[in-house]
Amino acid sequence: MHTSFEIPNGEETVMVELTVKEAMALSGGIRFRPESKVALNAKKKVQKVLENKMMPHGDHRRSLDV
């Protein structure tokens, strides 16, 4: 069974500033050492931008500083 849902304003663009290393880590083209936090930092940046876009008034359910 396939369930789909509509993402409000899903076609809008967002801007995320990433380093080249972070972009490479997210693209899956390069793997960094496990102790490297490059991919984790990049994911946090993207998540923060999405949370700010979807909940602009600070109604975030959890903190990114985990």
Number of C-alpha atoms within 10 A of each C-alpha: 3 3 4 6 5 6 8 8 9 8 7 7 8 9 8 13 11 15 11 8 15 20 17 17 20 17 11 9 8 11 14 13 7 8 6 10 13 19 20 12 14 21 16 14 17 17 14 16 16 15 18 14 14 16 12 11 9 9 10 13 8 8 7 11 5 5
